[in-house]
Amino acid sequence: MTTIALPQTEEAWRQPSQLTLVLRYMRRNKSLAVGLLIILALTLFTVIGLMTVNHKDAYPLSAPSHKAPSAAYPFGTDYFGTNLLAAMVVGLWQTALIGVLAGAIGTVIGVVLGFISAYFGGWLDAGIKGICQILTPIPAFLIQVIIAGSIDKRDVTIYTMAFVVVLLAWMGPTLVIRSQVLSMKERQFVSVAKLSGVGDLGIIFQEIMPNLLPFLAAAFVTQVFAAVFAAFYLAVLGLGPLREPLMGNIVWSAMTQSAFFNGWWWWPLEPAVALVLILGSLAMVNMGLDELANPRVRRTE
C-alpha cells in the first residue's frame, strides 16, 4: 500500500495575511463594502475639492446667477450667484462635521451612562433608566425645532447646530448599551475576572468593552445617521446657520426661489443626491456592522 507524502513546507501551513482576510470578509459582507466605498468616494470628493476649490466661491455673488451645469461651472450656479461645486464641497464637509460631532458626543454619553447604569446598578441604574424612559417618548423633532427656533439666527453656527442635535441623542444609546452590558456582565469570563481580583474599571475596559466594540461602532454609525438627518431637516426649515452652504440650506434656498418651477433643476437636485448618498452609505455600513455586533448572524472566515 502506497502512502502519499503531504507537503511539509512553510508555504503549505502559512496562514492568509490580515489584508487577505479583510478583503475576503468585504467580498462576503457586501453592505459594509459598498457603504465604505461610497463614504471613501465622498471623502475624496471633499478633500480634493477643499484643496482645489476657492472656498469663497461657496457663498453668494461669487459667480453669474442661475447658470446650468457646464464646463465652467460643473455643478451650475444658483439664483444668488453661488458656485454650486464649491458649495457642495464646503457643505459636505460641514454636514459631515455636524454628524460626526453630534454622533460622537451622543455615543460617548450613551456609553458612559449605559455602563454606569448596568454595571453598578442600584439607585444609579434606577435614576438613569427612569430619565431615559421619561425623555425617550418625547418627539425629538419637535424639541429640536423649538430649541433651534429660539436661538438668534446671528448666533447659529454649525457647532450650535451639532449641540441642538445632540441634546436628545443620548437616551437611545444609553438604554441599548445598558441592555448589552447587563447581558455581558453575567458572562463567565467576567466572573472569572472578579475572582482573579480584577477591579471594576479593569473589568469594564479590559473584559466587557473590547467585546462590545463592534456593537459600539454600529451605535456610533446610527447616531451619525440620525444627526445628519436632523441637521438636514432643521436646515430645510430655515433653522440652520443660513450663511453656511449646508446641504439643507441649499435645498431651503432653492425652495424659497421655486427652483424647479423656474427650470433650475440642478440647484435642489445636487444636495438631495448627496444626502441620499450619505445616508445610504451610513445605512449600509450599519447593516454590515450588524453582522459583527450580532452573534446570531456573525460569520467567520
N, C-alpha and C positions, 0 to 999 in steps of 0.2 A: 504494500500500500504506500503510495507516494504522498508526501506531505508538501504543502505549498508554503514556502517561506514568506512571511509577511515582512514588508519593509520596515526597518527599524531606524530609518534616517530621521534627522531632526525635522525635516520639512514635513514628514508624514504626520507628526504629532504637534506641529505648530498650530496654535490657536489663531483664529482670524484676528486681525488688528481691530482696535477700537473704532477706527473710521469705517472699516468694512461692516462691523456690526451696526453702527449708526445708519449707514446707507441701506442696509438690509431692512432695518426697522422702518425707516422712512418709506421705503418702497411698499412695505406692508401697511403702514398707517398712512393712507393717502390723505386723509383730512388734515393731519398735522403737517405733512409735507407741503401740500398746496397752500395752506394758510401761512406757513412760514415763508414760502416763496413770494406770495403776494406782499407780505409785510416787508420782505427784503427789497422787492421792487419799489414799493412806496418810499422806503428809507433811502434807496439810491436816488430816486427822483428828487427827494427833498434835499439830500446832502449835495448832490451835483448842482441842483438849482440854487441853493444858498451860496455856492461858490462861484456861479456864473451869472446869476441874475442880479440886477441892481434892486436892492430892497425898496428904494423909493418908488419904483415902478408899481409896487403893490398898492399904492394909495392913489386917490383921485388926482386928476389934472396932470397925469404923467404921460398920457398918450391921447390920440384922437378918440372921440367917443363913438360908441356902438359900431365898431369895425368887426366884420365877420372873421373867423379864423383864416389866416393867410400865412405866407412865408415870413412876412414882417412881424406878425402877431399870431403865433401858432394857436393860441387859445382864444384869440379875439380880444376885444375890449368891451367895457360896459358903458352905460349911459353917462357915467361920471368921469370917463377918461382914464380908467384903471386898466393896466395891462394884466389880463386875467392869468397869464402864465406866471407872472411874478406873484400875483395874489394867491394862486393855488399853492405855489411853493411855500410862501410865508404862512398861509392859512393852514396847510397841512401840518407844518411844524408846530404852530400854536395850538391846533386842535389836539395833536398828539401829546403836547406838553400838559394840557389840562387833563386829558385822560390818564396819563401816567402818574401825574401828581395826585389827583384825586383817588385813583385806583390804589396807589401805593400807600397813601395815608389811611384810606379806609381799610385796606387789608391788614396793615400793621396794627391799627386799633383793634380790629376784629381778632387778630391772633393773640394779642396781649390779654384782652378781656376774656376771650374764649378759653385760653389756657388757665387764667386765674380762676375763672368760674368753675371749670370742670375739674381741675386738679385739686384745688384747695377746698372747694365745696362750702358748706355752712352758710352763714349769712352773706358772704360774698357771692356765692352762687345764686342765692335767692334774690339778692338785690340786682345783680347784673341781668339775670334771666327775666326778672319782673320788668325792669326798664325796657329791655328789648321787646318783650311781648306787648307792652303798652304802646311803644312808638312804632312798631312794625306795621300795624294796620293803617296808620295814618298815610294818606296818599302823598308820596314823596314829591310828585309833580306839583301838587297844589302848594305845598310848603315852599318848594324851591321858587315857584313863581312869585309868591308873596314876599319872600326874602329878597329876591333879585329885584323885584319892582320897587321895594322900599329903599334901595340904595341909590344915591345920587349918581346919575349917568356919568358925571365927570370923574367919579371915583371908581368906576367899574374897570377892572383890568382882567387879564387872563388869570392872574393869581387869585383875585377876588372871586372870579367865576369858579375856579377849582375849589375854593373854600365853600362856596354855596353848594356845589355839587356834593362835597364830601360830608356835609353836615348830617345827612341821613343815610350815608352809605356804609356805615359800620355795623348796623344792627344785624343785617342778614349774615355777613361773615362771622359775627360773634356767635350767633346761635348754631350755625352749621359747624364751625370749628369746635365749639363746645361739645357737640354730639360726637364728633370724631375723637376728641381727647377722652371723653367718658368711656368710649369703647376701647381705646388704645391703652388706657392706664390699667385696665383689668387683664391685659395680656400677661403671659407667663414671664417674658423677659423683663418686664417692669418689676414683677415680684422678686425675681432673682436679683435685680439691681438693688432693690431695697434691702434684701437680706445681705447683700455684699457691702452694705454701708454707704452706698451712693446717696448723696444729698438730693433734695428736691430739685435744685437748679440743674444738677448733673443729670437727673432722670429726664427733666424736660428737654434740655438741649442736646444730650447725648443719646437718649433712648427713644423718646417719643417724637420730637421734631424731625429727625432725619427720616423717619418712616412716613411722615406726613408731607414731605417736600413736594411730591407730585400733586398732592391734593391742594397744598398752599399755592402752587403755581397756577393750578386751574382756578382757584378762588381769585387770584390776582388778575388773571385774564378776564374773568367775569366782571370784576369791578371796573377794569379799564373800559370794557364794552359799555357798561351802564353809564360810566362817566362821560364817554364820548357822545353817547346818545343824548344824555341830559344836557350837555353843553350845546349840542346841535339844536334841540327844540327850544331851549331858552333863547338862543341867538335868533332863531327863526321868529320868535315872538317879539324881537326887538329889545330883549333884556340883557344882551351881552355887551361887551365893550365895542361900541359902534365904530370906533376909529380903527379897529383892527380887522384884517381880512379873514376872519374865521369862516369856515365852511357855511355855518348857519347865517352869518352876517351877509355873505354873498347872496344866498337864497333870499334872505329877507329884503335886501335892496332890490333884487330882481322882481320880487312880488310887488313892492311898492311902486315900481315903474311899469308893471304889466308887461314884462319882458316877452312872454310867449305871444301875447296878443299883438305886440309890435314887431314880431318876427325875429327877436333876438334870442333864439332858442338856445344858443351855446352858453349864454350867461347863467341860467339856473341849472342847466343840464350837467355842466362840468363838476360843480361841487356836489351835486347829487350822486353822480357816478363815483366820485372819490369817497363819499361817505359810505356808499354801498360796499366798495372795496375794503374800506377799513373795518366796518362792522362784520362783513362776510368773512374776512380773514381771521378776525378775532374769534368768531363763532366756530370756524373750522379748527383753529388751534385748540379751543376749549374742548371740542369733541374729541380731538386727538389726544389731549391730555387726560381725558376721562379714562382711557384705556390704562394709563399708568396709575391713576388715582383709585380706580375701582378694581379690586382684586378679582371680582367675578368675571370681568372681561379682559383682564390683563393676560398678555401672551408673551412668551419668552422666545428668544432666538434659539 
